[in-house]
Structure formats: structure tokens, C-alpha cells
């Protein structure tokens, strides 16, 4: 096909003409007020209404002269000074970032150490409390088990008593009576802890509020300790009741042994009446008697 060069020239010329992006009209007017290329539509309406306009050739000559002046301004701009200022700012920025990074490392190291200290202290205090639990169980469990055994023995003794109290056969009754007396002996020989001992054991465990630790400084975290140490608690407990009452108990036993021979001269019924009216003092009374005796000996 033959190329239409006339049409081609018109198209290329039109393509070289810039148009307004939003309106689509060719930019063929120069606004001397805003120093911008505009279209005919914008010259009559919009932001350029009332401005001064000129032809493109005239605007070209004016802007050409302005360009030379502006070029000299740009060329003479303080580029060296700006470069120096830029280098100073970049150097200051680098130093500031390095300082902040060092501070961040120190803060991270501080909190890592603090967390390790807190975790170590947490484990240490919880370990102390577990030790204290063991100490409490070792303190109370023996007497608790002993008293439970005594109660079980009492129930067995009562069961035996109910089973043979109505027996009429002398041999069977005496055999059951012998077993009953043995169980009664075990019950009577079971020492009872005094109320003072129990109260002292509880008083050794003070009330503690973890909020009291809020007053501790961060640098003194390693000084945190359990509200009560197991060794201190054990030291606050009184001695066992059995050793304190042993002397008094032996004296009671000696008195009983001294009185038994006199029973041989009494009739059988009188022996039963005499033995039924005799009873050992309660363990609490024995403990108090032992304490009074101990206090008297100290006073002497």
C-alpha cells in the first residue's frame, strides 16, 4: 500500500501536541501569571480565570531568558556547604545510632541478668518452701499418726469390750479381759500434744504478703528471701511432749508399782473396786506437771 505522507505528518504533529490530562484539550496557551501551559478551556474557567495569557512563541522567549538566570542561580548554589552539612548530619546520625545500639545492648544485658536473678531467686524460694512443707510434715505427722493409731486402738478396745462384757464363762471373760487391758495400756500410754505446742507450731508460720516485695529495689533482687526459713521454723518449735513428761510418768509408774503389793491383802471385789477407781493423769496434765517441775528445778 502507498503511504499517505500528508496524513502521516498531520498525525505526528498532533501527537506532539500536549493535552490536559483531565480535560483532553491541547495545551496551546501560556498563563503568564502562573507560568504554566494551559488549554483554552482552562483559560476561561477554573483556576486561571482572570489571569494574564500570552502566545507560546512569546512565552518561549521570556522563559528562555528566565532559564539562563535560573541556571546561574542553581549553578552558584552552595553545593559544597550543603555537602559538608550533609556529611556532618550523616556522621552525627551514625554516632547517635551507635550510642542507642550500645544502650540497647546494655539494657538487654541488664534485663537478661535481672531475669536470670529473678528465676534463680524464684527457684530458691520455692525450694525453701518445699523444704518447709517437708519440715511441717516431719513435725506433725508422727504425732498425728500416733493419735490416729490410738483412736483405732480405742475403737478396737470398745469393740472387744462390747463382745465380751456379757460373757458368763470365766475363762473366756478373763482372756478377753487380758486383751482389753493390753489395748487400754496402749491407749493410756499415748501422749497427747499440748495445745501450746500446736499453737507454737502454727505461730512459727507468719502471715506473708508478696506485695511487701514491691518495695525491694531492682539492684537488691538477690536479697529476696522466703517469708520464713525452714530452719528458723524448726527452731521455733518446742521440744516433743514425750521427753518432757517422761520423768513425771516414771514417778507415776513407781507410785503404782509401790501400791500394787498392798492389793494382795484385799479381797477380790475390793481389788476390782480399787483398780477401777484408779486412772493415770491425762497426758496434757503430765506435760503441765513436767513443765511446772522443770520450772521449779530451774528456780532452785
C-alpha positions in Angstrom: 0.0 0.0 0.0 1.1 3.6 -0.7 1.9 5.7 2.4 -0.1 8.9 2.7 2.7 11.2 3.9 0.4 14.2 4.2 -1.9 12.3 6.7 1.1 10.9 8.5 2.6 14.4 9.0 -0.7 15.7 10.4 -0.9 12.7 12.9 2.6 13.1 14.0 2.1 16.9 14.6 -1.0 16.2 16.6 0.8 13.6 18.7 3.5 16.1 19.5 0.8 18.5 20.9 0.5 18.0 24.7 -3.1 17.9 26.1 -4.5 18.5 29.5 -4.7 15.2 31.4 -8.2 15.6 32.8 -9.8 17.6 30.0 -8.0 16.3 26.9 -7.7 19.7 25.3 -4.4 20.8 23.6 -2.0 22.9 25.7 -1.8 26.0 23.4 -1.9 28.9 25.8 0.7 30.1 28.4 -0.5 31.6 31.6 1.9 34.4 32.4 0.5 34.7 35.9 1.2 31.1 37.0 3.9 30.4 34.4 2.2 27.3 33.2 0.9 25.8 29.9 -2.9 25.6 29.8 -5.7 24.8 27.3 -8.3 27.2 26.0 -11.0 25.7 28.3 -8.9 26.3 31.4 -8.2 29.9 30.3 -11.9 30.8 30.5 -12.9 28.7 33.6 -11.3 27.2 36.6 -8.2 28.4 38.5 -6.8 30.6 35.6 -9.9 32.8 35.2 -8.8 36.5 35.2 -5.0 35.7 34.7 -2.8 37.2 32.0 -2.0 35.0 29.0 0.4 35.1 26.1 1.2 33.1 22.9 3.6 30.2 23.0 6.3 31.9 21.0 6.2 35.0 23.3 6.3 32.8 26.3 9.2 30.8 24.9 11.3 34.0 24.5 10.5 35.1 28.1 11.2 31.7 29.6 14.4 31.3 27.6 15.8 34.5 29.3 14.5 33.3 32.7 16.1 30.0 32.2 19.6 31.5 31.9 19.1 33.4 35.1 17.8 30.4 37.0 20.6 28.3 35.7 23.1 30.7 37.1 21.3 30.6 40.4 21.3 26.8 40.5 24.9 26.7 39.4 26.0 29.1 42.1 24.1 27.4 44.8 26.1 26.4 47.9 26.7 22.8 47.0 30.0 22.5 48.8 28.5 23.8 52.0 25.5 21.5 51.7 27.7 18.5 51.1 29.7 19.4 54.3 26.5 19.8 56.2 25.2 16.5 54.8 28.3 14.7 55.9 28.1 16.2 59.3 24.5 15.1 59.7 25.2 11.6 58.5 28.2 11.3 60.9 26.0 12.6 63.8 23.3 10.1 62.8 25.8 7.2 62.7 27.2 8.1 66.2 23.7 8.5 67.6 22.6 5.2 66.3 25.8 3.5 67.6 25.1 5.1 71.0 21.5 3.9 71.0 22.6 0.5 70.0 25.1 0.3 72.8 22.4 1.4 75.2 20.0 -1.2 73.8 22.7 -3.9 74.3 23.3 -2.7 77.9 19.5 -2.7 78.6 19.1 -6.1 77.1 22.1 -7.4 79.2 20.7 -5.8 82.3 17.2 -7.4 81.9 18.7 -10.7 81.0 20.7 -10.7 84.2 17.7 -9.5 86.1 15.5 -12.2 84.7 18.2 -14.8 85.5 18.4 -13.5 89.0 14.6 -13.5 89.4 14.3 -17.0 88.1 17.1 -18.2 90.4 15.5 -16.5 93.3 12.1 -17.9 92.4 13.5 -21.4 92.3 15.4 -20.8 95.6 12.4 -19.5 97.5 10.1 -22.2 96.1 12.7 -24.8 97.1 12.8 -23.3 100.6 9.0 -23.5 100.8 9.1 -27.2 99.7 11.7 -27.9 102.4 9.4 -26.1 104.9 6.5 -28.3 103.8 8.6 -31.3 104.5 9.6 -29.9 107.9 6.0 -29.3 108.8 5.1 -32.8 107.8 8.0 -34.3 109.8 6.9 -32.2 112.8 3.2 -33.0 112.8 2.9 -36.4 111.1 4.5 -38.6 113.8 2.1 -37.3 116.5 -0.9 -37.3 114.1 -0.2 -40.9 113.1 0.3 -41.9 116.8 -3.0 -40.3 117.7 -4.8 -42.0 114.8 -3.4 -45.3 115.9 -4.6 -44.6 119.4 -8.1 -43.8 118.2 -8.1 -47.0 116.1 -6.9 -48.9 119.2 -9.7 -47.3 121.2 -12.3 -48.5 118.7 -10.9 -52.0 118.7 -10.9 -52.0 122.5 -14.5 -50.8 122.6 -15.4 -53.5 120.1 -13.7 -56.1 122.2 -15.4 -54.8 125.3 -18.9 -55.0 123.7 -18.2 -58.5 122.6 -17.3 -60.0 126.0 -18.9 -57.8 128.6 -21.9 -60.1 128.8 -19.9 -63.4 128.8 -20.6 -65.7 131.7 -17.7 -68.1 131.0 -14.9 -67.1 133.4 -12.0 -68.4 131.2 -13.2 -66.7 128.1 -14.0 -63.5 130.0 -10.5 -63.4 131.6 -8.8 -64.0 128.3 -10.8 -61.2 126.7 -10.2 -59.0 129.7 -6.4 -59.6 129.3 -6.5 -58.4 125.7 -8.7 -55.5 126.7 -6.2 -54.4 129.4 -3.4 -54.6 126.8 -5.2 -52.3 124.4 -6.1 -50.0 127.2 -2.5 -49.8 128.2 -1.5 -48.7 124.7 -4.2 -46.1 124.7 -3.2 -44.6 128.0 0.5 -44.6 127.1 -0.2 -42.5 124.0 1.0 -38.9 124.9 -1.2 -36.1 123.8 0.5 -32.9 122.4 -0.3 -29.8 124.5 -2.3 -27.0 123.0 0.7 -24.8 123.4 2.8 -27.0 121.2 0.2 -26.9 118.4 -0.2 -23.1 118.7 3.5 -22.5 118.7 3.9 -24.7 115.6 1.3 -22.5 113.8 2.7 -19.3 115.1 6.0 -20.1 113.5 4.4 -19.7 110.1 3.9 -15.9 109.9 1.4 -14.4 107.5 3.2 -13.0 104.5 2.1 -10.8 101.6 4.2 -10.9 98.4 3.3 -7.3 97.9 6.0 -6.5 100.5 8.5 -7.4 97.8 7.2 -4.4 95.8 9.4 -2.1 97.9 12.6 -4.0 97.0 14.9 -2.2 94.7 15.9 -3.8 91.4 19.5 -3.8 92.5 18.6 -5.7 95.6 16.5 -8.5 94.0 19.1 -11.1 95.0 18.3 -10.2 98.7 14.8 -11.5 98.4 14.1 -14.4 100.7 11.3 -16.7 101.7 8.9 -15.3 104.3 10.3 -17.9 106.8 13.2 -20.3 106.6 12.6 -23.9 107.4 15.5 -24.0 109.9 14.1 -21.0 111.7 10.6 -22.6 111.8 12.0 -25.8 113.2 14.0 -23.9 115.8 10.8 -22.1 116.9 9.1 -25.4 117.7 9.1 -26.6 121.3 10.6 -30.0 122.2 8.5 -33.1 121.8 6.0 -33.7 124.6 7.2 -37.2 125.3 10.6 -36.3 126.7 9.2 -33.6 128.9 6.7 -35.9 130.6 9.0 -38.9 130.9 10.2 -38.1 134.4 6.7 -37.4 135.8 5.4 -40.5 134.1 8.1 -42.7 135.6 7.2 -41.3 139.0 3.6 -42.2 138.5 4.6 -45.7 137.4 6.8 -46.1 140.6 3.9 -45.0 142.8 1.6 -47.5 141.1 4.2 -50.3 141.5 4.5 -49.4 145.2 0.8 -49.7 145.7 0.3 -52.9 143.9 1.7 -55.2 146.7 -0.9 -53.7 149.1 -3.7 -55.0 146.9 -2.7 -58.6 147.7 -4.1 -58.2 151.2 -7.5 -57.1 149.9 -10.5 -59.3 148.9 -11.1 -59.8 145.1 -14.1 -57.5 145.0 -12.2 -54.8 146.8 -9.3 -55.2 144.4 -11.7 -54.6 141.5 -13.1 -51.5 143.1 -9.7 -50.1 143.9 -8.4 -50.7 140.4 -11.5 -49.3 138.7 -11.1 -46.1 140.7 -7.5 -45.6 139.7 -6.6 -43.8 136.5 -3.5 -42.3 135.1 -3.5 -38.5 134.6 -4.1 -37.1 131.2 -1.0 -36.6 129.0 -1.7 -32.8 129.0 -1.7 -32.8 132.8 1.5 -34.8 132.8 3.1 -32.3 130.4 2.0 -29.4 132.5 3.3 -31.1 135.6 6.6 -31.7 133.8 6.8 -28.1 132.8 6.0 -27.0 136.4 8.6 -29.4 137.7 11.1 -28.1 135.2 10.4 -24.5 136.2 10.7 -25.4 139.9 14.1 -27.0 139.3 15.3 -24.0 137.4 14.2 -21.7 140.2 16.0 -23.9 142.7 
